[in-house]
Amino acid sequence: MSTYYVDMNITLSVDQRLVERARKAAEAMGKSLNQAIRDYLAYLAGEGEMEAELKELAVLSMEAKGHSRGVRIDRASLHERT
C-alpha cells in the first residue's frame, strides 16, 4: 500500500495592505509569505504539535534508556477514575 501526497493551490481574497504587512513579517522570520502560510496551515492542522510531541518522546526515551526505575503500574491503576 502506498500513500501519495498531492500539493494543492489555494486562492484567497485578502486585502492588499494585509498581504504587504504579512510579507514583511514573513521576511523578518526568514521565510516567504507562501512558506509562512504553509507553516500556519500545518499548525492549524496540529502537525506542529505532533512533531514537538514526537521529539519530546524521543528525548525522554533516550534519557530513560528503557528502565522504569522500579516503578510498577498495574492494569487496575491505569483505569482508575479520579
Biopython code that builds the backbone (N, CA, C, O; Angstrom):
import numpy as np
from Bio.PDB.StructureBuilder import StructureBuilder

atoms = [
    (1, "MET", "N", (0.843, -1.179, 0.000)),
    (1, "MET", "CA", (0.000, 0.000, 0.000)),
    (1, "MET", "C", (0.888, 1.240, 0.000)),
    (1, "MET", "O", (1.832, 1.325, 0.785)),
    (2, "SER", "N", (0.597, 2.189, -0.861)),
    (2, "SER", "CA", (1.381, 3.416, -0.961)),
    (2, "SER", "C", (0.494, 4.616, -0.662)),
    (2, "SER", "O", (-0.704, 4.614, -0.943)),
    (3, "THR", "N", (1.109, 5.629, -0.090)),
    (3, "THR", "CA", (0.405, 6.880, 0.166)),
    (3, "THR", "C", (1.024, 7.951, -0.712)),
    (3, "THR", "O", (2.245, 8.108, -0.743)),
    (4, "TYR", "N", (0.198, 8.675, -1.413)),
    (4, "TYR", "CA", (0.658, 9.743, -2.282)),
    (4, "TYR", "C", (0.115, 11.065, -1.769)),
    (4, "TYR", "O", (-1.068, 11.174, -1.445)),
    (5, "TYR", "N", (0.972, 12.061, -1.698)),
    (5, "TYR", "CA", (0.567, 13.401, -1.291)),
    (5, "TYR", "C", (0.622, 14.312, -2.502)),
    (5, "TYR", "O", (1.594, 14.304, -3.258)),
    (6, "VAL", "N", (-0.415, 15.087, -2.677)),
    (6, "VAL", "CA", (-0.506, 15.993, -3.808)),
    (6, "VAL", "C", (-0.599, 17.417, -3.275)),
    (6, "VAL", "O", (-1.436, 17.715, -2.423)),
    (7, "ASP", "N", (0.261, 18.290, -3.776)),
    (7, "ASP", "CA", (0.176, 19.692, -3.382)),
    (7, "ASP", "C", (-1.081, 20.311, -3.966)),
    (7, "ASP", "O", (-1.519, 19.949, -5.058)),
    (8, "MET", "N", (-1.651, 21.243, -3.228)),
    (8, "MET", "CA", (-2.875, 21.902, -3.663)),
    (8, "MET", "C", (-2.638, 23.404, -3.684)),
    (8, "MET", "O", (-2.055, 23.960, -2.753)),
    (9, "ASN", "N", (-3.081, 24.042, -4.722)),
    (9, "ASN", "CA", (-3.036, 25.500, -4.791)),
    (9, "ASN", "C", (-4.334, 26.048, -4.232)),
    (9, "ASN", "O", (-5.411, 25.515, -4.500)),
    (10, "ILE", "N", (-4.229, 27.124, -3.447)),
    (10, "ILE", "CA", (-5.393, 27.754, -2.843)),
    (10, "ILE", "C", (-5.422, 29.211, -3.264)),
    (10, "ILE", "O", (-4.395, 29.890, -3.237)),
    (11, "THR", "N", (-6.578, 29.690, -3.648)),
    (11, "THR", "CA", (-6.755, 31.095, -3.987)),
    (11, "THR", "C", (-7.500, 31.771, -2.850)),
    (11, "THR", "O", (-8.556, 31.304, -2.423)),
    (12, "LEU", "N", (-6.945, 32.874, -2.362)),
    (12, "LEU", "CA", (-7.546, 33.614, -1.267)),
    (12, "LEU", "C", (-7.837, 35.041, -1.684)),
    (12, "LEU", "O", (-7.119, 35.613, -2.504)),
    (13, "SER", "N", (-8.878, 35.613, -1.128)),
    (13, "SER", "CA", (-9.159, 37.035, -1.297)),
    (13, "SER", "C", (-8.704, 37.728, -0.021)),
    (13, "SER", "O", (-9.274, 37.525, 1.051)),
    (14, "VAL", "N", (-7.659, 38.557, -0.155)),
    (14, "VAL", "CA", (-7.070, 39.208, 1.011)),
    (14, "VAL", "C", (-6.773, 40.660, 0.664)),
    (14, "VAL", "O", (-6.373, 40.980, -0.455)),
    (15, "ASP", "N", (-6.975, 41.528, 1.645)),
    (15, "ASP", "CA", (-6.684, 42.947, 1.473)),
    (15, "ASP", "C", (-5.201, 43.136, 1.148)),
    (15, "ASP", "O", (-4.342, 42.525, 1.783)),
    (16, "GLN", "N", (-4.908, 43.968, 0.177)),
    (16, "GLN", "CA", (-3.539, 44.169, -0.278)),
    (16, "GLN", "C", (-2.635, 44.678, 0.846)),
    (16, "GLN", "O", (-1.481, 44.260, 0.937)),
    (17, "ARG", "N", (-3.134, 45.565, 1.697)),
    (17, "ARG", "CA", (-2.316, 46.081, 2.801)),
    (17, "ARG", "C", (-1.962, 44.966, 3.784)),
    (17, "ARG", "O", (-0.856, 44.929, 4.324)),
    (18, "LEU", "N", (-2.909, 44.066, 4.007)),
    (18, "LEU", "CA", (-2.661, 42.937, 4.891)),
    (18, "LEU", "C", (-1.560, 42.040, 4.323)),
    (18, "LEU", "O", (-0.675, 41.587, 5.049)),
    (19, "VAL", "N", (-1.629, 41.790, 3.017)),
    (19, "VAL", "CA", (-0.614, 40.958, 2.365)),
    (19, "VAL", "C", (0.759, 41.613, 2.476)),
    (19, "VAL", "O", (1.748, 40.931, 2.743)),
    (20, "GLU", "N", (0.828, 42.901, 2.279)),
    (20, "GLU", "CA", (2.112, 43.604, 2.360)),
    (20, "GLU", "C", (2.699, 43.517, 3.768)),
    (20, "GLU", "O", (3.896, 43.277, 3.926)),
    (21, "ARG", "N", (1.867, 43.710, 4.785)),
    (21, "ARG", "CA", (2.339, 43.620, 6.171)),
    (21, "ARG", "C", (2.753, 42.182, 6.499)),
    (21, "ARG", "O", (3.764, 41.954, 7.164)),
    (22, "ALA", "N", (1.958, 41.218, 6.025)),
    (22, "ALA", "CA", (2.276, 39.807, 6.276)),
    (22, "ALA", "C", (3.566, 39.413, 5.573)),
    (22, "ALA", "O", (4.363, 38.651, 6.119)),
    (23, "ARG", "N", (3.773, 39.920, 4.382)),
    (23, "ARG", "CA", (5.009, 39.611, 3.638)),
    (23, "ARG", "C", (6.227, 40.140, 4.398)),
    (23, "ARG", "O", (7.254, 39.465, 4.478)),
    (24, "LYS", "N", (6.111, 41.346, 4.955)),
    (24, "LYS", "CA", (7.219, 41.917, 5.746)),
    (24, "LYS", "C", (7.467, 41.084, 7.004)),
    (24, "LYS", "O", (8.617, 40.843, 7.370)),
    (25, "ALA", "N", (6.400, 40.647, 7.663)),
    (25, "ALA", "CA", (6.542, 39.824, 8.865)),
    (25, "ALA", "C", (7.206, 38.491, 8.527)),
    (25, "ALA", "O", (8.082, 38.030, 9.259)),
    (26, "ALA", "N", (6.792, 37.873, 7.421)),
    (26, "ALA", "CA", (7.385, 36.604, 6.995)),
    (26, "ALA", "C", (8.857, 36.791, 6.654)),
    (26, "ALA", "O", (9.691, 35.949, 6.985)),
    (27, "GLU", "N", (9.172, 37.902, 5.989)),
    (27, "GLU", "CA", (10.560, 38.197, 5.627)),
    (27, "GLU", "C", (11.413, 38.352, 6.894)),
    (27, "GLU", "O", (12.562, 37.912, 6.924)),
    (28, "ALA", "N", (10.860, 38.967, 7.924)),
    (28, "ALA", "CA", (11.585, 39.130, 9.190)),
    (28, "ALA", "C", (11.869, 37.778, 9.833)),
    (28, "ALA", "O", (12.831, 37.642, 10.588)),
    (29, "MET", "N", (11.040, 36.777, 9.541)),
    (29, "MET", "CA", (11.249, 35.425, 10.057)),
    (29, "MET", "C", (12.143, 34.600, 9.135)),
    (29, "MET", "O", (12.433, 33.438, 9.421)),
    (30, "GLY", "N", (12.577, 35.202, 8.034)),
    (30, "GLY", "CA", (13.426, 34.490, 7.083)),
    (30, "GLY", "C", (12.641, 33.551, 6.182)),
    (30, "GLY", "O", (13.183, 32.568, 5.678)),
    (31, "LYS", "N", (11.366, 33.853, 5.979)),
    (31, "LYS", "CA", (10.504, 32.992, 5.175)),
    (31, "LYS", "C", (9.820, 33.809, 4.086)),
    (31, "LYS", "O", (9.714, 35.033, 4.167)),
    (32, "SER", "N", (9.361, 33.095, 3.072)),
    (32, "SER", "CA", (8.488, 33.724, 2.100)),
    (32, "SER", "C", (7.082, 33.751, 2.692)),
    (32, "SER", "O", (6.792, 33.013, 3.633)),
    (33, "LEU", "N", (6.224, 34.582, 2.157)),
    (33, "LEU", "CA", (4.839, 34.610, 2.623)),
    (33, "LEU", "C", (4.191, 33.250, 2.376)),
    (33, "LEU", "O", (3.419, 32.768, 3.204)),
    (34, "ASN", "N", (4.500, 32.642, 1.254)),
    (34, "ASN", "CA", (3.969, 31.323, 0.928)),
    (34, "ASN", "C", (4.358, 30.291, 1.994)),
    (34, "ASN", "O", (3.514, 29.514, 2.440)),
    (35, "GLN", "N", (5.641, 30.281, 2.407)),
    (35, "GLN", "CA", (6.096, 29.340, 3.427)),
    (35, "GLN", "C", (5.448, 29.628, 4.774)),
    (35, "GLN", "O", (5.085, 28.699, 5.495)),
    (36, "ALA", "N", (5.298, 30.905, 5.124)),
    (36, "ALA", "CA", (4.666, 31.267, 6.394)),
    (36, "ALA", "C", (3.218, 30.786, 6.435)),
    (36, "ALA", "O", (2.745, 30.308, 7.466)),
    (37, "ILE", "N", (2.525, 30.914, 5.320)),
    (37, "ILE", "CA", (1.131, 30.446, 5.256)),
    (37, "ILE", "C", (1.084, 28.925, 5.349)),
    (37, "ILE", "O", (0.231, 28.384, 6.051)),
    (38, "ARG", "N", (1.985, 28.221, 4.654)),
    (38, "ARG", "CA", (2.031, 26.755, 4.747)),
    (38, "ARG", "C", (2.309, 26.307, 6.181)),
    (38, "ARG", "O", (1.688, 25.369, 6.680)),
    (39, "ASP", "N", (3.252, 26.991, 6.840)),
    (39, "ASP", "CA", (3.572, 26.656, 8.229)),
    (39, "ASP", "C", (2.354, 26.871, 9.131)),
    (39, "ASP", "O", (2.077, 26.051, 10.006)),
    (40, "TYR", "N", (1.631, 27.967, 8.919)),
    (40, "TYR", "CA", (0.470, 28.249, 9.744)),
    (40, "TYR", "C", (-0.635, 27.216, 9.511)),
    (40, "TYR", "O", (-1.300, 26.801, 10.459)),
    (41, "LEU", "N", (-0.831, 26.805, 8.281)),
    (41, "LEU", "CA", (-1.828, 25.765, 7.994)),
    (41, "LEU", "C", (-1.444, 24.449, 8.665)),
    (41, "LEU", "O", (-2.308, 23.744, 9.186)),
    (42, "ALA", "N", (-0.167, 24.117, 8.658)),
    (42, "ALA", "CA", (0.299, 22.904, 9.344)),
    (42, "ALA", "C", (0.043, 23.023, 10.842)),
    (42, "ALA", "O", (-0.352, 22.051, 11.487)),
    (43, "TYR", "N", (0.268, 24.212, 11.396)),
    (43, "TYR", "CA", (-0.004, 24.449, 12.816)),
    (43, "TYR", "C", (-1.493, 24.262, 13.101)),
    (43, "TYR", "O", (-1.860, 23.604, 14.075)),
    (44, "LEU", "N", (-2.348, 24.833, 12.261)),
    (44, "LEU", "CA", (-3.794, 24.687, 12.445)),
    (44, "LEU", "C", (-4.220, 23.228, 12.388)),
    (44, "LEU", "O", (-5.130, 22.809, 13.104)),
    (45, "ALA", "N", (-3.565, 22.468, 11.543)),
    (45, "ALA", "CA", (-3.893, 21.050, 11.385)),
    (45, "ALA", "C", (-3.302, 20.195, 12.503)),
    (45, "ALA", "O", (-3.557, 18.992, 12.568)),
    (46, "GLY", "N", (-2.518, 20.809, 13.375)),
    (46, "GLY", "CA", (-1.961, 20.079, 14.503)),
    (46, "GLY", "C", (-0.655, 19.374, 14.214)),
    (46, "GLY", "O", (-0.156, 18.636, 15.063)),
    (47, "GLU", "N", (-0.086, 19.582, 13.037)),
    (47, "GLU", "CA", (1.153, 18.895, 12.697)),
    (47, "GLU", "C", (2.310, 19.350, 13.556)),
    (47, "GLU", "O", (3.168, 18.542, 13.912)),
    (48, "GLY", "N", (2.352, 20.615, 13.894)),
    (48, "GLY", "CA", (3.433, 21.120, 14.736)),
    (48, "GLY", "C", (3.419, 20.488, 16.110)),
    (48, "GLY", "O", (4.470, 20.180, 16.670)),
    (49, "GLU", "N", (2.227, 20.295, 16.654)),
    (49, "GLU", "CA", (2.104, 19.675, 17.968)),
    (49, "GLU", "C", (2.605, 18.243, 17.936)),
    (49, "GLU", "O", (3.315, 17.806, 18.842)),
    (50, "MET", "N", (2.242, 17.528, 16.913)),
    (50, "MET", "CA", (2.649, 16.130, 16.823)),
    (50, "MET", "C", (4.163, 16.029, 16.700)),
    (50, "MET", "O", (4.784, 15.186, 17.347)),
    (51, "GLU", "N", (4.755, 16.875, 15.881)),
    (51, "GLU", "CA", (6.208, 16.839, 15.724)),
    (51, "GLU", "C", (6.902, 17.148, 17.033)),
    (51, "GLU", "O", (7.883, 16.491, 17.384)),
    (52, "ALA", "N", (6.405, 18.148, 17.770)),
    (52, "ALA", "CA", (7.002, 18.507, 19.055)),
    (52, "ALA", "C", (6.850, 17.359, 20.049)),
    (52, "ALA", "O", (7.782, 17.053, 20.792)),
    (53, "GLU", "N", (5.685, 16.726, 20.064)),
    (53, "GLU", "CA", (5.459, 15.612, 20.978)),
    (53, "GLU", "C", (6.350, 14.421, 20.634)),
    (53, "GLU", "O", (6.859, 13.752, 21.533)),
    (54, "LEU", "N", (6.542, 14.151, 19.346)),
    (54, "LEU", "CA", (7.418, 13.058, 18.941)),
    (54, "LEU", "C", (8.867, 13.328, 19.326)),
    (54, "LEU", "O", (9.582, 12.420, 19.752)),
    (55, "LYS", "N", (9.302, 14.590, 19.175)),
    (55, "LYS", "CA", (10.661, 14.948, 19.582)),
    (55, "LYS", "C", (10.824, 14.773, 21.092)),
    (55, "LYS", "O", (11.832, 14.242, 21.558)),
    (56, "GLU", "N", (9.818, 15.228, 21.853)),
    (56, "GLU", "CA", (9.874, 15.082, 23.309)),
    (56, "GLU", "C", (9.910, 13.605, 23.702)),
    (56, "GLU", "O", (10.669, 13.217, 24.590)),
    (57, "LEU", "N", (9.097, 12.787, 23.045)),
    (57, "LEU", "CA", (9.085, 11.357, 23.322)),
    (57, "LEU", "C", (10.452, 10.736, 23.041)),
    (57, "LEU", "O", (10.933, 9.913, 23.820)),
    (58, "ALA", "N", (11.070, 11.127, 21.940)),
    (58, "ALA", "CA", (12.381, 10.598, 21.596)),
    (58, "ALA", "C", (13.411, 10.982, 22.648)),
    (58, "ALA", "O", (14.231, 10.156, 23.048)),
    (59, "VAL", "N", (13.372, 12.242, 23.100)),
    (59, "VAL", "CA", (14.311, 12.693, 24.130)),
    (59, "VAL", "C", (14.082, 11.927, 25.421)),
    (59, "VAL", "O", (15.038, 11.446, 26.031)),
    (60, "LEU", "N", (12.827, 11.805, 25.848)),
    (60, "LEU", "CA", (12.526, 11.081, 27.078)),
    (60, "LEU", "C", (12.923, 9.614, 26.986)),
    (60, "LEU", "O", (13.405, 9.032, 27.958)),
    (61, "SER", "N", (12.721, 9.021, 25.817)),
    (61, "SER", "CA", (13.094, 7.618, 25.621)),
    (61, "SER", "C", (14.600, 7.431, 25.743)),
    (61, "SER", "O", (15.068, 6.458, 26.335)),
    (62, "MET", "N", (15.349, 8.362, 25.183)),
    (62, "MET", "CA", (16.808, 8.275, 25.253)),
    (62, "MET", "C", (17.291, 8.475, 26.693)),
    (62, "MET", "O", (18.229, 7.812, 27.136)),
    (63, "GLU", "N", (16.648, 9.386, 27.414)),
    (63, "GLU", "CA", (17.053, 9.646, 28.795)),
    (63, "GLU", "C", (16.725, 8.462, 29.701)),
    (63, "GLU", "O", (17.508, 8.132, 30.592)),
    (64, "ALA", "N", (15.581, 7.822, 29.485)),
    (64, "ALA", "CA", (15.153, 6.724, 30.350)),
    (64, "ALA", "C", (15.917, 5.436, 30.044)),
    (64, "ALA", "O", (16.055, 4.577, 30.915)),
    (65, "LYS", "N", (16.402, 5.300, 28.841)),
    (65, "LYS", "CA", (17.154, 4.115, 28.412)),
    (65, "LYS", "C", (16.396, 2.819, 28.673)),
    (65, "LYS", "O", (17.000, 1.774, 28.916)),
    (66, "GLY", "N", (15.064, 2.897, 28.621)),
    (66, "GLY", "CA", (14.245, 1.699, 28.734)),
    (66, "GLY", "C", (14.024, 1.189, 30.130)),
    (66, "GLY", "O", (13.466, 0.106, 30.307)),
    (67, "HIS", "N", (14.444, 1.938, 31.135)),
    (67, "HIS", "CA", (14.277, 1.490, 32.515)),
    (67, "HIS", "C", (13.122, 2.232, 33.180)),
    (67, "HIS", "O", (12.991, 3.447, 33.036)),
    (68, "SER", "N", (12.296, 1.502, 33.902)),
    (68, "SER", "CA", (11.182, 2.122, 34.624)),
    (68, "SER", "C", (11.618, 2.614, 35.992)),
    (68, "SER", "O", (10.830, 3.198, 36.736)),
    (69, "ARG", "N", (12.888, 2.371, 36.317)),
    (69, "ARG", "CA", (13.447, 2.767, 37.611)),
    (69, "ARG", "C", (12.631, 2.208, 38.771)),
    (69, "ARG", "O", (12.454, 2.875, 39.791)),
    (70, "GLY", "N", (12.134, 0.978, 38.613)),
    (70, "GLY", "CA", (11.409, 0.304, 39.675)),
    (70, "GLY", "C", (9.939, 0.647, 39.796)),
    (70, "GLY", "O", (9.241, 0.075, 40.633)),
    (71, "VAL", "N", (9.452, 1.574, 38.974)),
    (71, "VAL", "CA", (8.038, 1.939, 39.044)),
    (71, "VAL", "C", (7.213, 0.830, 38.413)),
    (71, "VAL", "O", (7.492, 0.391, 37.298)),
    (72, "ARG", "N", (6.205, 0.388, 39.129)),
    (72, "ARG", "CA", (5.329, -0.657, 38.611)),
    (72, "ARG", "C", (3.929, -0.081, 38.437)),
    (72, "ARG", "O", (3.411, 0.597, 39.325)),
    (73, "ILE", "N", (3.334, -0.352, 37.303)),
    (73, "ILE", "CA", (1.983, 0.103, 37.019)),
    (73, "ILE", "C", (1.137, -1.128, 36.741)),
    (73, "ILE", "O", (1.462, -1.946, 35.880)),
    (74, "ASP", "N", (0.048, -1.242, 37.484)),
    (74, "ASP", "CA", (-0.828, -2.386, 37.226)),
    (74, "ASP", "C", (-2.029, -1.927, 36.404)),
    (74, "ASP", "O", (-2.348, -0.739, 36.352)),
    (75, "ARG", "N", (-2.669, -2.869, 35.780)),
    (75, "ARG", "CA", (-3.776, -2.602, 34.878)),
    (75, "ARG", "C", (-4.911, -1.833, 35.565)),
    (75, "ARG", "O", (-5.480, -0.915, 34.974)),
    (76, "ALA", "N", (-5.243, -2.200, 36.806)),
    (76, "ALA", "CA", (-6.340, -1.551, 37.527)),
    (76, "ALA", "C", (-6.055, -0.060, 37.747)),
    (76, "ALA", "O", (-6.950, 0.774, 37.612)),
    (77, "SER", "N", (-4.815, 0.263, 38.082)),
    (77, "SER", "CA", (-4.495, 1.674, 38.328)),
    (77, "SER", "C", (-4.535, 2.506, 37.053)),
    (77, "SER", "O", (-4.781, 3.711, 37.108)),
    (78, "LEU", "N", (-4.296, 1.881, 35.915)),
    (78, "LEU", "CA", (-4.391, 2.587, 34.645)),
    (78, "LEU", "C", (-5.823, 3.019, 34.341)),
    (78, "LEU", "O", (-6.046, 4.027, 33.670)),
    (79, "HIS", "N", (-6.785, 2.254, 34.836)),
    (79, "HIS", "CA", (-8.187, 2.516, 34.521)),
    (79, "HIS", "C", (-8.941, 3.218, 35.641)),
    (79, "HIS", "O", (-10.151, 3.420, 35.545)),
    (80, "GLU", "N", (-8.228, 3.591, 36.705)),
    (80, "GLU", "CA", (-8.889, 4.300, 37.803)),
    (80, "GLU", "C", (-9.366, 5.667, 37.343)),
    (80, "GLU", "O", (-8.716, 6.329, 36.535)),
    (81, "ARG", "N", (-10.497, 6.074, 37.863)),
    (81, "ARG", "CA", (-11.023, 7.412, 37.596)),
    (81, "ARG", "C", (-10.799, 8.252, 38.830)),
    (81, "ARG", "O", (-11.102, 7.829, 39.945)),
    (82, "THR", "N", (-10.272, 9.433, 38.632)),
    (82, "THR", "CA", (-10.029, 10.307, 39.793)),
    (82, "THR", "C", (-11.072, 11.386, 39.881)),
    (82, "THR", "O", (-11.030, 12.213, 40.792)),
]
sb = StructureBuilder()
sb.init_structure("model")
sb.init_model(0)
sb.init_chain("A")
sb.init_seg("    ")
for serial, (resi, resn, name, xyz) in enumerate(atoms, 1):
    if name == "N":
        sb.init_residue(resn, " ", resi, " ")
    sb.init_atom(name, np.array(xyz, "f"), 0.0, 1.0, " ", f" {name:<3s}", serial, name[0])
structure = sb.get_structure()
